[in-house]
Amino acid sequence: MAKKKALSRGDQTKEERKKVRKSLGTLKRLTVQPKTRERYSGALGRFFNFLSREGLSLPTARDSMDSIVSDYLEWLWSEGEGRSEASNALAALQDADPKLRGCLPGSWRLLRTWNANEIPERAPPMSESVLSAMVGWAIMHEHYIALSLLVGFHGLLRAGELLGIQAWQVNITSAASPAVISLGLTKN
């Protein structure tokens, strides 16, 4: 469900603005989306559970926080947790205490090292049977996207290349011969 946005109009009264803003919530709560806030809350909970298990407590000085968070990242790494857990933990801590920004250089360095040493899992390519189903659905519903799906799939085109094709880039010499698409300079 889309969240209602406050509109600043000259004909709104102060009371009307107050009512709309009350329905939106505090500015602090609006800094991140609800789903992100949920992820952050979970990540903070797991971080605090780690502290409890290890018999650690939050330091009073922000400068001392980096070593504890670094230890947590090392623990996540050793336990086989996903990189997103580490990323969410760092972001959640800085969201909870914005003054931590810039105080966790060792932790961010570990996260960059994690990123460099663990290749992300890519989405599997679309199978030909899925393509056939999508093209069939598009044809049944008279959507012109059917041809684009086929050209993109069989031409191994990225979305940007497919969407950027113009008529002058397609050369068809006869109805029996294949079409030639000239993309010019591309990434590959």
Residue frames as a rotation matrix with the C-alpha (Angstrom) as fourth column:
MET 1
0.585 0.811 0.000 0.00
0.811 -0.585 0.000 0.00
0.000 0.000 -1.000 0.00
ALA 2
-0.171 -0.648 0.742 1.42
0.587 -0.672 -0.452 3.39
0.791 0.359 0.495 -0.96
LYS 3
-0.290 -0.012 -0.957 2.13
0.903 -0.336 -0.269 5.75
-0.318 -0.942 0.108 1.88
LYS 4
0.729 0.611 0.309 0.30
0.669 -0.732 -0.130 9.07
0.147 0.301 -0.942 1.80
LYS 5
-0.445 -0.887 0.124 2.60
0.860 -0.462 -0.216 12.03
0.248 0.010 0.969 1.19
ALA 6
0.155 0.427 -0.891 2.10
0.632 -0.736 -0.242 15.46
-0.759 -0.526 -0.384 2.70
LEU 7
0.018 -0.084 0.996 1.44
0.904 -0.425 -0.052 18.13
0.427 0.901 0.068 0.12
SER 8
-0.472 -0.210 -0.856 2.53
0.616 -0.774 -0.150 21.62
-0.631 -0.598 0.494 0.95
ARG 9
-0.200 0.496 0.845 -0.20
0.831 -0.372 0.414 23.76
0.520 0.785 -0.338 -0.51
GLY 10
-0.911 -0.189 0.367 -0.85
0.053 -0.935 -0.350 27.37
0.410 -0.299 0.862 0.20
ASP 11
-0.152 0.944 0.293 -4.54
-0.614 -0.322 0.721 26.69
0.775 -0.070 0.629 0.85
GLN 12
0.105 0.141 -0.984 -3.86
0.548 0.818 0.175 24.16
0.830 -0.558 0.009 3.64
THR 13
0.691 0.129 0.711 -4.38
-0.476 -0.660 0.582 25.37
0.544 -0.740 -0.395 7.16
LYS 14
-0.364 -0.847 0.388 -1.92
-0.845 0.126 -0.519 24.71
0.390 -0.517 -0.762 9.92
GLU 15
-0.032 0.447 0.894 -4.38
-0.756 0.574 -0.314 22.23
-0.654 -0.686 0.320 11.46
GLU 16
0.911 0.356 -0.207 -4.73
-0.395 0.617 -0.680 20.33
-0.115 0.702 0.703 8.17
ARG 17
0.234 -0.914 -0.330 -0.93
-0.567 0.147 -0.811 20.09
0.790 0.377 -0.484 7.84
LYS 18
-0.401 -0.355 0.845 -0.71
-0.914 0.217 -0.342 18.87
-0.062 -0.909 -0.411 11.46
LYS 19
0.465 0.695 0.548 -3.26
-0.612 0.700 -0.369 16.14
-0.640 -0.163 0.751 10.77
VAL 20
0.884 -0.180 -0.430 -1.49
-0.302 0.482 -0.822 14.92
0.356 0.857 0.372 7.62
ARG 21
-0.062 -0.995 0.081 1.92
-0.677 -0.018 -0.736 15.02
0.734 -0.101 -0.672 9.32
LYS 22
-0.128 0.090 0.988 0.57
-0.911 0.383 -0.153 13.09
-0.392 -0.919 0.033 12.30
SER 23
0.843 0.493 0.215 -0.59
-0.357 0.811 -0.463 10.33
-0.403 0.314 0.860 9.94
LEU 24
0.637 -0.681 -0.360 2.89
-0.322 0.190 -0.928 10.24
0.700 0.707 -0.099 8.35
GLY 25
0.709 -0.407 -0.576 4.74
0.696 0.536 0.478 9.97
0.114 -0.740 0.663 11.67
THR 26
0.655 -0.536 -0.532 7.82
0.032 -0.684 0.729 11.69
-0.755 -0.494 -0.431 13.02
LEU 27
0.691 -0.499 -0.523 10.60
-0.713 -0.353 -0.606 12.92
0.117 0.792 -0.600 10.77
LYS 28
-0.296 -0.831 0.470 12.98
-0.879 0.429 0.206 10.49
-0.373 -0.353 -0.858 12.48
ARG 29
-0.036 0.367 0.929 10.72
0.009 0.930 -0.367 7.58
-0.999 -0.005 -0.036 11.50
LEU 30
0.886 0.460 -0.050 10.50
-0.012 -0.086 -0.996 8.88
-0.463 0.884 -0.070 7.91
THR 31
0.178 -0.901 -0.395 14.28
-0.815 -0.360 0.455 8.84
-0.552 0.241 -0.798 7.33
VAL 32
-0.907 -0.399 -0.132 14.06
-0.404 0.740 0.537 5.25
-0.116 0.541 -0.833 6.05
GLN 33
-0.217 0.845 -0.488 11.26
-0.675 0.231 0.700 3.19
0.705 0.482 0.520 4.52
PRO 34
0.451 0.491 0.745 9.25
-0.888 0.331 0.319 0.88
-0.090 -0.806 0.585 6.83
LYS 35
0.960 -0.126 -0.251 10.74
0.056 0.961 -0.271 -2.29
0.275 0.246 0.929 5.27
THR 36
0.062 -0.991 0.120 14.24
0.063 -0.116 -0.991 -0.90
0.996 0.069 0.055 5.77
ARG 37
-0.091 -0.012 0.996 13.39
-0.905 -0.417 -0.087 0.05
0.417 -0.909 0.027 9.36
GLU 38
0.855 0.463 0.236 12.24
-0.517 0.801 0.301 -3.55
-0.049 -0.379 0.924 9.89
ARG 39
0.656 -0.693 -0.299 15.54
0.329 0.620 -0.713 -4.91
0.679 0.369 0.635 8.52
TYR 40
-0.194 -0.753 0.628 17.50
-0.317 -0.558 -0.767 -2.49
0.928 -0.348 -0.131 10.70
SER 41
0.308 0.405 0.861 15.53
-0.936 -0.032 0.350 -3.49
0.169 -0.914 0.370 13.78
GLY 42
0.995 0.065 -0.080 16.27
-0.060 0.996 0.061 -7.16
0.083 -0.056 0.995 13.18
ALA 43
0.340 -0.940 -0.017 19.94
0.320 0.133 -0.938 -6.49
0.884 0.314 0.346 12.53
LEU 44
-0.173 -0.367 0.914 20.26
-0.688 -0.619 -0.379 -4.46
0.705 -0.695 -0.145 15.74
GLY 45
0.682 0.509 0.525 18.53
-0.731 0.482 0.483 -7.22
-0.007 -0.713 0.701 17.70
ARG 46
0.894 -0.387 -0.227 20.98
0.311 0.899 -0.309 -9.81
0.324 0.205 0.924 16.38
PHE 47
-0.003 -0.913 0.408 23.92
0.003 -0.408 -0.913 -7.49
1.000 -0.001 0.004 17.15
PHE 48
0.008 0.067 0.998 22.72
-0.923 -0.384 0.033 -7.03
0.385 -0.921 0.059 20.74
ASN 49
0.949 0.299 0.098 22.23
-0.315 0.900 0.302 -10.82
0.002 -0.318 0.948 21.06
PHE 50
0.485 -0.857 -0.177 25.86
0.380 0.388 -0.839 -11.25
0.788 0.339 0.514 19.97
LEU 51
-0.210 -0.557 0.804 26.99
-0.496 -0.647 -0.578 -8.75
0.842 -0.520 -0.140 22.61
SER 52
0.455 0.487 0.746 24.99
-0.888 0.183 0.422 -10.59
0.069 -0.854 0.516 25.26
ARG 53
0.972 -0.085 -0.220 26.36
0.061 0.992 -0.115 -14.03
0.228 0.098 0.969 24.25
GLU 54
0.210 -0.977 0.034 29.92
0.459 0.068 -0.886 -12.71
0.863 0.201 0.463 24.32
GLY 55
0.364 -0.002 -0.931 29.41
0.924 -0.128 0.361 -10.93
-0.120 -0.992 -0.045 27.63
LEU 56
-0.732 -0.616 0.291 30.11
0.666 -0.738 0.112 -7.55
0.146 0.275 0.950 26.04
SER 57
0.292 0.808 -0.512 28.39
0.743 -0.529 -0.411 -4.23
-0.603 -0.260 -0.755 26.54
LEU 58
0.620 -0.015 0.784 28.21
0.621 -0.601 -0.503 -1.12
0.479 0.799 -0.363 24.42
PRO 59
-0.428 -0.826 -0.367 31.10
0.901 -0.355 -0.250 1.22
0.076 -0.437 0.896 25.13
THR 60
0.392 0.548 -0.739 30.38
0.629 -0.746 -0.220 4.73
-0.672 -0.379 -0.637 26.33
ALA 61
-0.133 -0.516 -0.846 32.83
-0.386 -0.760 0.524 6.28
-0.913 0.396 -0.098 23.85
ARG 62
0.829 0.516 -0.216 31.95
-0.360 0.197 -0.912 6.06
-0.428 0.834 0.349 20.16
ASP 63
0.182 -0.851 -0.492 35.63
-0.961 -0.049 -0.271 5.60
0.207 0.523 -0.827 19.26
SER 64
-0.632 -0.424 0.649 35.61
-0.628 0.771 -0.108 2.24
-0.455 -0.475 -0.753 21.08
MET 65
0.359 0.905 0.227 32.62
-0.517 0.395 -0.759 1.00
-0.777 0.155 0.610 19.08
ASP 66
0.354 -0.226 -0.908 34.65
-0.921 0.086 -0.380 0.14
0.165 0.970 -0.178 15.95
SER 67
-0.708 -0.702 -0.078 36.51
-0.677 0.705 -0.209 -2.79
0.202 -0.096 -0.975 17.52
ILE 68
-0.509 0.598 0.619 33.30
-0.232 0.597 -0.768 -4.37
-0.829 -0.535 -0.165 18.86
VAL 69
0.564 0.737 -0.373 31.50
-0.546 -0.006 -0.838 -3.98
-0.619 0.676 0.399 15.54
SER 70
-0.009 -0.661 -0.750 34.58
-0.954 0.231 -0.192 -5.35
0.301 0.714 -0.633 13.73
ASP 71
-0.855 -0.267 0.444 34.50
-0.438 0.831 -0.343 -8.39
-0.277 -0.488 -0.828 16.03
TYR 72
0.026 0.955 0.296 30.82
-0.266 0.292 -0.918 -8.83
-0.964 -0.055 0.262 15.19
LEU 73
0.555 0.133 -0.821 31.55
-0.822 -0.066 -0.566 -8.73
-0.130 0.989 0.073 11.44
GLU 74
-0.521 -0.804 -0.288 34.33
-0.809 0.572 -0.134 -11.29
0.272 0.163 -0.948 11.90
TRP 75
-0.667 0.358 0.654 31.87
-0.246 0.723 -0.646 -13.49
-0.703 -0.592 -0.394 13.81
LEU 76
0.447 0.861 -0.242 29.24
-0.498 0.015 -0.867 -13.15
-0.743 0.508 0.436 11.04
TRP 77
0.187 -0.491 -0.851 31.89
-0.955 0.112 -0.275 -14.09
0.230 0.864 -0.448 8.47
SER 78
-0.795 -0.599 0.099 33.03
-0.601 0.756 -0.260 -17.14
0.081 -0.266 -0.961 10.45
GLU 79
-0.457 0.715 0.529 29.43
-0.163 0.517 -0.840 -18.28
-0.874 -0.470 -0.119 10.99
GLY 80
-0.803 0.076 0.592 28.69
0.564 0.421 0.711 -18.20
-0.195 0.904 -0.381 7.25
GLU 81
0.112 0.873 -0.474 26.15
0.491 -0.464 -0.738 -15.40
-0.864 -0.150 -0.480 7.48
GLY 82
0.364 0.124 0.923 25.26
0.922 -0.187 -0.339 -13.39
0.131 0.974 -0.182 4.40
ARG 83
-0.684 -0.700 0.204 26.96
0.696 -0.711 -0.105 -10.12
0.218 0.070 0.973 3.56
SER 84
-0.137 0.713 0.688 23.62
0.115 -0.678 0.726 -8.31
0.984 0.178 0.011 3.78
GLU 85
0.674 0.347 -0.653 23.51
0.645 0.155 0.748 -9.08
0.361 -0.925 -0.119 7.51
ALA 86
-0.205 -0.844 -0.496 26.81
0.935 -0.319 0.156 -7.26
-0.290 -0.432 0.854 8.01
SER 87
-0.762 -0.047 0.646 25.73
0.410 -0.807 0.425 -4.38
0.502 0.588 0.634 5.80
ASN 88
0.258 0.946 0.198 22.39
0.259 -0.265 0.929 -4.06
0.931 -0.188 -0.314 7.59
ALA 89
0.466 -0.138 -0.874 24.10
0.885 0.102 0.455 -4.11
0.027 -0.985 0.169 10.98
LEU 90
-0.625 -0.767 -0.143 26.44
0.761 -0.640 0.105 -1.25
-0.172 -0.043 0.984 10.06
ALA 91
-0.628 0.455 0.631 23.67
0.168 -0.712 0.681 0.80
0.759 0.534 0.371 8.49
ALA 92
0.420 0.850 -0.319 21.33
0.483 0.088 0.871 0.12
0.768 -0.520 -0.373 11.43
LEU 93
0.084 -0.476 -0.875 23.92
0.978 -0.129 0.165 1.21
-0.192 -0.870 0.455 13.98
GLN 94
-0.883 -0.466 0.061 24.53
0.466 -0.851 0.244 4.46
-0.061 0.244 0.968 12.10
ASP 95
-0.291 0.864 0.410 20.80
0.182 -0.371 0.911 5.02
0.939 0.340 -0.050 11.69
ALA 96
0.516 0.486 -0.705 20.27
0.737 0.167 0.655 4.52
0.436 -0.858 -0.272 15.42
ASP 97
0.504 -0.446 -0.739 23.18
0.429 -0.614 0.663 6.83
-0.749 -0.652 -0.118 16.27
PRO 98
0.926 -0.068 0.372 24.03
0.332 -0.322 -0.887 9.15
0.180 0.944 -0.275 13.35
LYS 99
0.680 -0.719 0.141 27.12
-0.728 -0.641 0.244 10.37
-0.085 -0.268 -0.960 15.20
LEU 100
0.399 -0.527 0.751 28.65
0.066 0.833 0.550 6.93
-0.915 -0.170 0.367 14.59
ARG 101
0.934 -0.049 0.354 29.11
0.355 0.006 -0.935 7.93
0.044 0.999 0.023 10.96
GLY 102
0.510 -0.830 0.227 32.84
-0.383 -0.455 -0.804 8.14
0.770 0.323 -0.550 10.42
CYS 103
0.150 -0.425 0.893 33.59
-0.984 0.020 0.175 6.32
-0.092 -0.905 -0.416 13.70
LEU 104
0.566 0.132 0.813 33.59
-0.226 0.974 -0.001 2.79
-0.793 -0.183 0.582 12.23
PRO 105
0.312 -0.458 -0.832 36.43
-0.946 -0.232 -0.227 2.84
-0.090 0.858 -0.506 9.66
GLY 106
-0.740 -0.622 0.254 37.71
-0.613 0.780 0.125 -0.63
-0.276 -0.063 -0.959 10.57
SER 107
-0.230 0.756 0.613 34.24
0.087 0.644 -0.760 -2.13
-0.969 -0.121 -0.214 10.29
TRP 108
0.716 0.482 -0.505 33.59
-0.405 -0.303 -0.863 -0.56
-0.569 0.822 -0.021 6.90
ARG 109
-0.147 -0.849 -0.508 37.01
-0.987 0.096 0.126 -1.77
-0.058 0.520 -0.852 5.76
LEU 110
-0.750 -0.073 0.658 36.06
-0.203 0.971 -0.123 -5.33
-0.630 -0.226 -0.743 6.75
LEU 111
0.301 0.929 0.214 32.78
0.078 0.199 -0.977 -5.02
-0.950 0.311 -0.012 4.84
ARG 112
0.531 -0.194 -0.825 34.65
-0.815 -0.385 -0.434 -3.82
-0.234 0.902 -0.362 1.73
THR 113
-0.611 -0.791 0.009 37.01
-0.775 0.600 0.198 -6.79
-0.162 0.114 -0.980 2.09
TRP 114
-0.366 0.603 0.708 34.00
0.061 0.775 -0.629 -9.09
-0.929 -0.187 -0.321 2.42
ASN 115
0.648 0.653 -0.393 32.53
-0.293 -0.263 -0.919 -7.58
-0.704 0.710 0.020 -0.77
ALA 116
0.177 -0.677 -0.714 35.81
-0.983 -0.156 -0.095 -8.09
-0.048 0.719 -0.693 -2.62
ASN 117
-0.777 -0.621 0.107 36.17
-0.625 0.780 -0.009 -11.72
-0.078 -0.073 -0.994 -1.55
GLU 118
-0.547 0.664 0.510 32.63
0.346 0.734 -0.584 -13.00
-0.762 -0.142 -0.631 -1.94
ILE 119
-0.980 0.195 -0.031 31.05
-0.094 -0.324 0.941 -12.82
0.174 0.926 0.336 -5.36
PRO 120
-0.424 0.891 0.165 27.33
-0.711 -0.214 -0.670 -12.02
-0.561 -0.401 0.724 -5.20
GLU 121
-0.582 0.354 0.733 24.87
0.474 0.879 -0.049 -14.69
-0.661 0.319 -0.679 -6.26
ARG 122
-0.854 0.251 -0.455 23.37
-0.498 -0.645 0.579 -13.68
-0.148 0.721 0.676 -9.58
ALA 123
0.166 0.968 0.189 19.84
-0.632 0.252 -0.733 -14.36
-0.757 0.002 0.654 -10.70
PRO 124
-0.407 -0.296 0.864 19.68
0.362 0.816 0.450 -17.44
-0.839 0.496 -0.225 -12.93
PRO 125
-0.907 0.070 -0.415 19.06
-0.389 -0.514 0.765 -16.74
-0.160 0.855 0.493 -16.60
MET 126
0.073 0.997 0.005 15.55
-0.797 0.062 -0.601 -17.07
-0.599 0.040 0.800 -17.97
SER 127
-0.566 -0.200 0.800 14.84
0.172 0.920 0.352 -20.48
-0.806 0.337 -0.487 -19.48
GLU 128
-0.970 0.185 -0.160 13.41
-0.196 -0.199 0.960 -20.88
0.146 0.962 0.229 -22.97
SER 129
-0.452 0.856 -0.252 10.21
0.770 0.517 0.373 -22.40
0.450 -0.025 -0.893 -21.55
VAL 130
-0.135 0.362 -0.922 9.67
0.708 -0.616 -0.346 -19.32
-0.693 -0.700 -0.174 -19.34
LEU 131
-0.815 -0.203 -0.542 10.31
-0.204 -0.776 0.597 -17.13
-0.542 0.598 0.591 -22.40
SER 132
-0.856 0.517 -0.001 7.72
0.226 0.376 0.899 -19.10
0.465 0.769 -0.439 -24.39
ALA 133
-0.170 0.822 -0.544 5.16
0.985 0.144 -0.090 -18.69
0.005 -0.551 -0.834 -21.63
MET 134
-0.279 0.014 -0.960 5.78
0.347 -0.931 -0.114 -14.93
-0.895 -0.365 0.255 -21.40
VAL 135
-0.941 -0.083 -0.329 5.61
-0.268 -0.414 0.870 -14.49
-0.208 0.907 0.367 -25.18
GLY 136
-0.665 0.745 -0.061 2.43
0.579 0.565 0.587 -16.59
0.472 0.355 -0.807 -25.34
TRP 137
-0.073 0.628 -0.775 0.80
0.893 -0.305 -0.331 -14.50
-0.444 -0.717 -0.538 -22.62
ALA 138
-0.529 -0.200 -0.825 1.83
-0.012 -0.970 0.242 -11.27
-0.848 0.138 0.511 -24.36
ILE 139
-0.979 0.180 -0.094 0.41
-0.089 0.035 0.995 -12.43
0.183 0.983 -0.018 -27.69
MET 140
-0.417 0.872 -0.255 -2.85
0.862 0.469 0.194 -13.57
0.289 -0.139 -0.947 -26.08
HIS 141
0.224 0.479 -0.849 -3.25
0.766 -0.625 -0.150 -10.15
-0.603 -0.616 -0.507 -24.49
GLU 142
0.639 0.043 0.768 -2.13
0.704 -0.436 -0.561 -8.32
0.311 0.899 -0.309 -27.66
HIS 143
0.760 -0.509 -0.404 0.94
-0.070 -0.683 0.727 -6.76
-0.647 -0.524 -0.554 -26.04
TYR 144
0.874 -0.447 -0.190 3.74
-0.276 -0.136 -0.951 -5.71
0.399 0.884 -0.242 -28.37
ILE 145
0.316 -0.799 0.512 6.34
-0.905 -0.093 0.414 -6.73
-0.283 -0.595 -0.752 -25.83
ALA 146
0.803 0.040 0.594 6.34
0.012 0.996 -0.083 -10.28
-0.596 0.074 0.800 -27.27
LEU 147
0.824 -0.519 0.228 8.71
0.298 0.054 -0.953 -9.32
0.482 0.853 0.199 -30.09
SER 148
0.388 -0.693 0.608 10.99
-0.732 -0.632 -0.253 -7.43
0.559 -0.347 -0.753 -27.69
LEU 149
0.538 -0.150 0.830 11.20
-0.631 0.581 0.514 -10.48
-0.559 -0.800 0.218 -25.43
LEU 150
0.868 -0.171 0.466 12.22
0.379 0.834 -0.401 -12.68
-0.320 0.524 0.789 -28.35
VAL 151
0.674 -0.642 0.366 14.75
0.059 -0.446 -0.893 -10.20
0.736 0.623 -0.263 -29.74
GLY 152
0.397 -0.517 0.759 16.26
-0.876 -0.460 0.145 -9.58
0.274 -0.722 -0.635 -26.33
PHE 153
0.634 -0.094 0.767 16.50
-0.391 0.817 0.423 -13.27
-0.667 -0.568 0.482 -25.45
HIS 154
0.768 -0.292 0.570 17.87
0.571 0.717 -0.401 -14.57
-0.292 0.633 0.717 -28.74
GLY 155
0.621 -0.567 0.541 20.05
0.155 -0.588 -0.794 -11.51
0.768 0.577 -0.277 -29.33
LEU 156
0.126 -0.544 -0.829 21.51
0.964 0.266 -0.028 -11.76
0.236 -0.796 0.558 -25.80
LEU 157
-0.191 -0.134 0.972 20.70
0.210 -0.973 -0.093 -8.09
0.959 0.186 0.214 -25.27
ARG 158
-0.793 -0.025 -0.609 20.81
0.601 -0.197 -0.774 -6.25
-0.101 -0.980 0.171 -21.97
ALA 159
0.149 0.962 -0.229 17.70
0.888 -0.232 -0.397 -4.26
-0.436 -0.144 -0.889 -21.05
GLY 160
0.131 -0.158 -0.979 19.30
-0.040 -0.987 0.154 -0.91
-0.991 0.019 -0.136 -21.96
GLU 161
-0.873 -0.473 -0.119 20.36
-0.165 0.058 0.985 -2.20
-0.459 0.879 -0.128 -25.37
LEU 162
-0.592 0.718 0.366 16.94
0.804 0.557 0.208 -3.63
-0.054 0.417 -0.907 -26.08
LEU 163
0.340 0.784 -0.519 15.11
0.741 -0.563 -0.366 -0.48
-0.580 -0.261 -0.772 -25.06
GLY 164
-0.005 -0.445 -0.895 17.50
-0.172 -0.882 0.439 1.66
-0.985 0.157 -0.072 -27.07
ILE 165
-0.617 -0.225 0.754 17.06
0.614 0.462 0.640 -0.09
-0.492 0.858 -0.147 -30.43
GLN 166
-0.078 0.552 -0.830 15.82
-0.437 -0.767 -0.470 2.22
-0.896 0.326 0.301 -33.16
ALA 167
0.793 0.538 0.286 14.41
-0.007 0.477 -0.879 1.28
-0.609 0.695 0.382 -36.57
TRP 168
0.723 -0.535 -0.436 17.53
-0.653 -0.325 -0.684 2.40
0.225 0.780 -0.585 -38.46
GLN 169
-0.232 -0.848 0.476 19.62
-0.934 0.331 0.133 -0.14
-0.271 -0.414 -0.869 -36.48
VAL 170
0.008 0.325 0.946 17.61
-0.046 0.945 -0.325 -3.09
-0.999 -0.040 0.023 -37.84
ASN 171
-0.375 -0.207 -0.903 18.44
-0.890 -0.193 0.414 -4.31
-0.260 0.959 -0.112 -41.35
ILE 172
0.048 0.455 0.889 16.21
0.044 0.889 -0.457 -6.86
-0.998 0.061 0.022 -43.09
THR 173
-0.750 -0.426 -0.506 17.18
-0.463 -0.208 0.862 -7.73
-0.472 0.880 -0.042 -46.66
SER 174
-0.510 0.659 -0.553 14.34
-0.458 0.336 0.823 -10.18
0.728 0.673 0.130 -47.38
ALA 175
0.379 0.778 0.501 11.48
-0.876 0.127 0.465 -11.94
0.298 -0.615 0.730 -45.59
ALA 176
0.873 -0.035 -0.486 13.42
0.051 0.998 0.020 -15.22
0.484 -0.042 0.874 -45.65
SER 177
-0.093 -0.991 -0.101 16.70
0.373 0.060 -0.926 -13.88
0.923 -0.123 0.364 -44.29
PRO 178
0.150 0.118 -0.982 17.47
0.988 0.010 0.153 -13.07
0.028 -0.993 -0.115 -40.66
ALA 179
0.895 0.140 0.423 17.38
0.121 -0.990 0.073 -9.52
0.429 -0.014 -0.903 -39.40
VAL 180
-0.129 -0.963 -0.238 20.69
0.838 0.023 -0.546 -7.91
0.531 -0.270 0.803 -38.48
ILE 181
0.915 0.394 -0.085 20.72
0.363 -0.715 0.598 -5.55
0.175 -0.578 -0.797 -35.51
SER 182
-0.070 -0.956 0.284 23.59
0.596 -0.268 -0.757 -3.10
0.800 0.117 0.589 -35.38
LEU 183
0.712 0.361 -0.602 24.06
0.699 -0.283 0.657 -1.82
0.066 -0.889 -0.454 -31.85
GLY 184
0.590 -0.588 0.553 27.22
-0.252 -0.785 -0.566 0.18
0.767 0.194 -0.612 -32.54
LEU 185
-0.547 -0.837 0.025 29.52
-0.233 0.123 -0.965 0.51
0.804 -0.533 -0.263 -29.54
THR 186
0.672 0.740 -0.021 28.24
-0.232 0.238 0.943 -1.48
0.703 -0.629 0.332 -26.57
LYS 187
0.557 -0.417 0.718 29.64
-0.803 -0.047 0.595 -2.51
-0.214 -0.908 -0.361 -23.21
ASN 188
0.405 -0.375 0.834 30.61
0.081 0.923 0.376 -5.93
-0.911 -0.085 0.404 -24.60
